[in-house]
Amino acid sequence: MMVDRRHSRRSERGPSALFVSRPDSAARAESESESESVPLYGFQPPVGTPYGLEVTTVEDFHADHDDWPWNPPRPGRATFHYLILVTEGELQHDVDHVTRTVAPGQWLWVRPGHVQCWHDPSTARGPFILFEPEALRTDIARRLAPLTSHDAPAVLTPHPDDAPWLEQTAFQLLDEHRALGRRPLAAHHALRCSLLEALLLRLANSPDVAGAPATAGTASSAVYERFLDALELHYRELHRVDDYARLLGCSVRTLSRATQVAAGTGARQVIDRRRALEARRLLGHARWTARAVTDHLGFTDTANFGRFFRHHTGLTPAAYAARQATAEP
């Protein structure tokens, strides 16, 4: 989450720190209209924890970070999802310049790219889940598209039949996240991801989502789905938006508009994120060298790949590979 080391007491306490995200000046330049004044934050978990998913509570976040970032309010955008279940008290949070009030039993969902601003959360309690889009398997991500899209509701009220199960699963996910070291790391990470996916699939049944304007079945969504299918087949050799527009038989403008509607971001960003995801997989679990990844993903040289990778992760390929190695059992 957006944590400034200057204001975080926990940052002084070493490995137990919640992950710290910092603004990336290169990423900030990608969205010139708003990010000139609103910083973009990336996801950086503590060393030794599986990548892509972090779980805490609102009360722990409040206790560990003094009055930052709510006094004074500091708007920002993130490259990952914020998901909060309020179990006690009341939470207020600005999402895209609108103040949302979240009551007990409701969920706040801040999606990547949303401009958000904290209010003092001192009265609120509940699990706080943060995850990157890549934490979800491709088939699950497709099924959850109405829930994860940029224009989906920020506040969700689950169906009464689902609410108790969702709360229990959220706390099970929190418990499993805190159980790092009790079981093999691969099993720990698989359990966390399974619990997250189950929770999101059940949350997708919320009336807020079912009643929201659907894009499924529209010409725009069809273009986006075909784009994702083509990207999965060709991300190694095709890296430009016009390559995919030609492949799909549409204009660059049509493809860009469809991607913006469905994902809340540009087609180029979707392409780059897929390449960055594959690079992380190969450098981490597969233990490929930077040279091998450079060739596999069609970069001109390792220096070019290194700049790309650091832009998307905040780390050099070598630093990322070393961090992943320390996380292995």
Secondary structure, 3 states (H helix, E strand, C coil): CECCCCCCCHHHHHHHCCCCECECHHHHCCCHHHHCCCCEECCCCCCCCCCCEEEEEHHHHHHHCCCCCECCECCEEECCEEEEECCECCEEEEECCEEEEECCCCEEEECCCCCEEECCCCCCECEEEEECHHHCCHHHHHHCHHHHCCCCCCEECCCCCCHHHHHHHHHHHHHHHHCCCCCCHHHHHHHHHHHHHHHHHHHCCCHHHHCCCCCCCCHHHHHHHHHHHHHHHHCCCCCCHHHHHHHHCCCHHHHHHHHHHHHCCCHHHHHHHHHHHHHHHHHCCCCCCHHHHHHHCCCCCHHHHHHHHHHHHCCCHHHHHHHHHHHCC
